[in-house]
Amino acid sequence: MRLNLSTQIPTLLDCGDDPGDMSAEQAHSAMQLHLDCTVDMCRVRRRARATLVDSGRCVLDNRALQ
């Protein structure tokens, strides 16, 4: 599987930087890139998860909503 990193790469690499708006495809790539991160500690993974949830591509378990 190829990562779609057509968004600005530096903003996807640093967990402390909010990458801003991204497409669902970019969010999927960001989730893969930050696989070992948690949404509590990583702004990229947090934004990517929100993008996927908002687009309907990811449905969170009730435990993730608490």
C-alpha positions as CSV (number, residue, x, y, z in Angstrom):
1,M,0.0,0.0,0.0
2,R,1.3,3.4,-0.9
3,L,1.1,6.4,1.5
4,N,-0.6,9.5,0.0
5,L,1.6,12.3,1.3
6,S,0.6,15.0,-1.1
7,T,0.0,17.3,1.8
8,Q,2.9,19.1,3.2
9,I,5.2,16.4,4.5
10,P,6.9,18.4,7.3
11,T,3.5,19.0,9.0
12,L,2.7,15.2,8.9
13,L,6.0,14.2,10.5
14,D,5.9,16.2,13.7
15,C,3.4,15.0,16.2
16,G,3.3,18.4,17.8
17,D,2.2,20.2,14.6
18,D,-1.4,20.5,13.6
19,P,-1.4,19.6,9.9
20,G,-4.7,21.5,9.3
21,D,-7.4,20.4,6.9
22,M,-6.7,17.2,5.0
23,S,-8.6,14.9,2.7
24,A,-9.8,11.5,3.8
25,E,-6.9,9.9,1.8
26,Q,-4.3,12.1,3.5
27,A,-5.9,11.3,6.9
28,H,-5.6,7.6,6.2
29,S,-1.9,8.0,5.3
30,A,-1.3,10.1,8.4
31,M,-2.9,7.4,10.5
32,Q,-0.5,4.8,9.0
33,L,2.4,7.1,9.4
34,H,1.6,7.7,13.1
35,L,0.5,4.1,13.8
36,D,2.4,4.0,17.2
37,C,1.0,7.4,18.4
38,T,-2.1,8.0,20.5
39,V,-4.6,10.7,19.7
40,D,-4.0,12.1,23.2
41,M,-0.3,12.8,22.4
42,C,-0.2,13.3,18.6
43,R,-1.9,16.2,16.9
44,V,-1.5,14.7,13.5
45,R,-3.2,11.5,14.5
46,R,-5.9,13.4,16.3
47,R,-6.7,15.6,13.2
48,A,-6.5,12.5,10.9
49,R,-9.0,10.6,13.1
50,A,-11.4,13.5,13.3
51,T,-11.2,13.8,9.5
52,L,-12.0,10.1,9.0
53,V,-14.8,10.2,11.5
54,D,-16.3,13.4,9.9
55,S,-16.2,11.8,6.5
56,G,-17.9,8.6,7.7
57,R,-14.9,6.4,7.0
58,C,-14.2,5.6,10.6
59,V,-16.8,4.9,13.3
60,L,-15.5,5.1,16.9
61,D,-16.2,2.5,19.5
62,N,-18.1,3.9,22.5
63,R,-15.0,3.5,24.6
64,A,-13.1,6.0,22.4
65,L,-15.8,8.6,23.0
66,Q,-15.4,8.7,26.8
